Amino acid sequence: MRYMTPYSVIMAVNLEPIYSIIIALIIFNDSESMNTFFYLGGTLILLTVFFDGYIKAKKKSLKK
């Protein structure tokens, strides 16, 4: 926790279900149909993670 913000840790935890679903699809080679809310939720989580990284990089470049 010395080098990571609490927000970054929570985002990594929130991505665990997405990681596990992708790994399960690869390992078990099963075709499971997901509903629209799954894709909306996954997209929202991924966009939040990328947006957080973008903001941090922008703040870091403004400090220089």
DOTI-605114 format. One record per atom (N, C-alpha, C): residue in one letter; z, x, y; residue number from 1; atom name. Coordinates in steps of 0.001 Angstrom, whole numbers. Example, Ala and Ser with C-alpha at 12.3 -4.5 7.8 and 13.67 -1.06 7.14 Angstrom:
[A [7800 13190 -5690] 1 N]
[A [7800 12300 -4500] 1 CA]
[A [7800 13200 -3300] 1 C]
[S [7080 12850 -2250] 2 N]
[S [7140 13670 -1060] 2 CA]
[S [7870 12900 30] 2 C]
END
This chain:
[M [0 815 -1196] 1 N]
[M [0 0 0] 1 CA]
[M [0 856 1257] 1 C]
[R [142 2133 1108] 2 N]
[R [185 2984 2283] 2 CA]
[R [-1161 3015 3008] 2 C]
[Y [-2250 2954 2263] 3 N]
[Y [-3569 3080 2867] 3 CA]
[Y [-4368 1787 2873] 3 C]
[M [-3856 759 2240] 4 N]
[M [-4580 -514 2188] 4 CA]
[M [-3807 -1577 2952] 4 C]
[T [-4550 -2427 3622] 5 N]
[T [-3904 -3527 4328] 5 CA]
[T [-3590 -4635 3329] 5 C]
[P [-2609 -5459 3642] 6 N]
[P [-2308 -6591 2754] 6 CA]
[P [-3515 -7501 2553] 6 C]
[Y [-4334 -7644 3578] 7 N]
[Y [-5519 -8489 3469] 7 CA]
[Y [-6484 -7940 2423] 7 C]
[S [-6667 -6635 2401] 8 N]
[S [-7569 -6025 1420] 8 CA]
[S [-7055 -6215 -3] 8 C]
[V [-5756 -6123 -177] 9 N]
[V [-5165 -6319 -1501] 9 CA]
[V [-5360 -7761 -1960] 9 C]
[I [-5125 -8713 -1070] 10 N]
[I [-5287 -10122 -1421] 10 CA]
[I [-6744 -10427 -1750] 10 C]
[M [-7683 -9841 -1031] 11 N]
[M [-9090 -10087 -1318] 11 CA]
[M [-9467 -9526 -2683] 11 C]
[A [-8918 -8378 -3048] 12 N]
[A [-9187 -7823 -4377] 12 CA]
[A [-8628 -8738 -5462] 12 C]
[V [-7463 -9295 -5218] 13 N]
[V [-6866 -10229 -6177] 13 CA]
[V [-7703 -11501 -6270] 13 C]
[N [-8206 -11983 -5144] 14 N]
[N [-9021 -13198 -5151] 14 CA]
[N [-10350 -13007 -5865] 14 C]
[L [-10831 -11788 -5964] 15 N]
[L [-12097 -11524 -6648] 15 CA]
[L [-11949 -11414 -8165] 15 C]
[E [-10721 -11328 -8669] 16 N]
[E [-10520 -11167 -10104] 16 CA]
[E [-11139 -12284 -10939] 16 C]
[P [-11041 -13556 -10558] 17 N]
[P [-11707 -14587 -11372] 17 CA]
[P [-13222 -14410 -11432] 17 C]
[I [-13805 -13973 -10345] 18 N]
[I [-15255 -13759 -10338] 18 CA]
[I [-15617 -12594 -11255] 18 C]
[Y [-14830 -11501 -11189] 19 N]
[Y [-15068 -10370 -12083] 19 CA]
[Y [-14959 -10809 -13539] 19 C]
[S [-13924 -11567 -13849] 20 N]
[S [-13699 -11950 -15244] 20 CA]
[S [-14792 -12879 -15758] 20 C]
[I [-15295 -13773 -14923] 21 N]
[I [-16382 -14657 -15355] 21 CA]
[I [-17651 -13855 -15619] 21 C]
[I [-17961 -12916 -14744] 22 N]
[I [-19163 -12095 -14929] 22 CA]
[I [-19041 -11233 -16182] 22 C]
[I [-17881 -10631 -16391] 23 N]
[I [-17675 -9800 -17580] 23 CA]
[I [-17735 -10645 -18848] 23 C]
[A [-17158 -11850 -18811] 24 N]
[A [-17211 -12734 -19980] 24 CA]
[A [-18640 -13132 -20307] 24 C]
[L [-19440 -13396 -19289] 25 N]
[L [-20840 -13741 -19543] 25 CA]
[L [-21604 -12570 -20153] 25 C]
[I [-21260 -11351 -19733] 26 N]
[I [-21929 -10164 -20282] 26 CA]
[I [-21482 -9911 -21721] 26 C]
[I [-20175 -9977 -21965] 27 N]
[I [-19644 -9652 -23292] 27 CA]
[I [-20012 -10711 -24323] 27 C]
[F [-19782 -11969 -23992] 28 N]
[F [-19983 -13037 -24964] 28 CA]
[F [-21413 -13562 -24980] 28 C]
[N [-22217 -13158 -24008] 29 N]
[N [-23621 -13531 -23950] 29 CA]
[N [-23807 -15044 -24091] 29 C]
[D [-22980 -15771 -23404] 30 N]
[D [-22985 -17226 -23473] 30 CA]
[D [-23580 -17786 -22188] 30 C]
[S [-24334 -18832 -22302] 31 N]
[S [-24904 -19443 -21095] 31 CA]
[S [-24062 -20653 -20713] 31 C]
[E [-23228 -20467 -19767] 32 N]
[E [-22348 -21527 -19266] 32 CA]
[E [-22917 -22027 -17950] 32 C]
[S [-23011 -23323 -17811] 33 N]
[S [-23520 -23863 -16548] 33 CA]
[S [-22357 -24106 -15595] 33 C]
[M [-22453 -23533 -14424] 34 N]
[M [-21419 -23680 -13402] 34 CA]
[M [-21856 -24754 -12416] 34 C]
[N [-20871 -25437 -11842] 35 N]
[N [-21224 -26469 -10869] 35 CA]
[N [-21375 -25860 -9479] 35 C]
[T [-21758 -26668 -8542] 36 N]
[T [-22044 -26211 -7181] 36 CA]
[T [-20813 -25618 -6515] 36 C]
[F [-19641 -26176 -6781] 37 N]
[F [-18423 -25684 -6140] 37 CA]
[F [-18073 -24266 -6585] 37 C]
[F [-18402 -23908 -7814] 38 N]
[F [-18180 -22537 -8269] 38 CA]
[F [-19001 -21564 -7437] 38 C]
[Y [-20271 -21879 -7255] 39 N]
[Y [-21139 -20996 -6485] 39 CA]
[Y [-20745 -20962 -5007] 39 C]
[L [-20347 -22093 -4465] 40 N]
[L [-19889 -22114 -3069] 40 CA]
[L [-18620 -21286 -2894] 40 C]
[G [-17681 -21435 -3804] 41 N]
[G [-16437 -20667 -3728] 41 CA]
[G [-16665 -19180 -3895] 41 C]
[G [-17482 -18811 -4875] 42 N]
[G [-17794 -17395 -5081] 42 CA]
[G [-18504 -16783 -3891] 42 C]
[T [-19435 -17531 -3317] 43 N]
[T [-20146 -17053 -2129] 43 CA]
[T [-19202 -16899 -954] 43 C]
[L [-18299 -17841 -782] 44 N]
[L [-17328 -17765 311] 44 CA]
[L [-16429 -16544 170] 44 C]
[I [-15953 -16283 -1033] 45 N]
[I [-15095 -15118 -1264] 45 CA]
[I [-15867 -13826 -1017] 45 C]
[L [-17084 -13729 -1536] 46 N]
[L [-17878 -12509 -1344] 46 CA]
[L [-18235 -12282 118] 46 C]
[L [-18597 -13342 825] 47 N]
[L [-18897 -13200 2254] 47 CA]
[L [-17672 -12746 3039] 47 C]
[T [-16514 -13258 2675] 48 N]
[T [-15283 -12852 3354] 48 CA]
[T [-14997 -11377 3123] 48 C]
[V [-15199 -10907 1906] 49 N]
[V [-14967 -9492 1598] 49 CA]
[V [-15930 -8606 2390] 49 C]
[F [-17208 -8953 2389] 50 N]
[F [-18187 -8145 3120] 50 CA]
[F [-17975 -8221 4629] 50 C]
[F [-17606 -9383 5131] 51 N]
[F [-17350 -9545 6557] 51 CA]
[F [-16140 -8727 6986] 51 C]
[D [-15115 -8674 6127] 52 N]
[D [-13935 -7859 6420] 52 CA]
[D [-14319 -6383 6510] 52 C]
[G [-15127 -5908 5575] 53 N]
[G [-15577 -4515 5618] 53 CA]
[G [-16414 -4219 6842] 53 C]
[Y [-17252 -5155 7239] 54 N]
[Y [-18087 -4985 8430] 54 CA]
[Y [-17224 -4873 9684] 54 C]
[I [-16228 -5734 9801] 55 N]
[I [-15343 -5703 10975] 55 CA]
[I [-14565 -4396 11019] 55 C]
[K [-14060 -3948 9871] 56 N]
[K [-13306 -2692 9844] 56 CA]
[K [-14189 -1510 10227] 56 C]
[A [-15420 -1486 9749] 57 N]
[A [-16333 -390 10092] 57 CA]
[A [-16677 -422 11573] 57 C]
[K [-16846 -1606 12114] 58 N]
[K [-17170 -1727 13531] 58 CA]
[K [-15998 -1274 14398] 58 C]
[K [-14777 -1652 14020] 59 N]
[K [-13596 -1217 14774] 59 CA]
[K [-13442 297 14710] 59 C]
[K [-13722 864 13529] 60 N]
[K [-13595 2309 13363] 60 CA]
[K [-14609 3050 14230] 60 C]
[S [-15830 2515 14322] 61 N]
[S [-16853 3176 15135] 61 CA]
[S [-16569 3022 16630] 61 C]
[L [-15905 1949 17027] 62 N]
[L [-15566 1768 18436] 62 CA]
[L [-14441 2703 18877] 62 C]
[K [-13579 3112 17940] 63 N]
[K [-12485 4018 18270] 63 CA]
[K [-12987 5425 18548] 63 C]
[K [-14137 5786 17996] 64 N]
[K [-14653 7155 18163] 64 CA]
[K [-15271 7364 19504] 64 C]
END
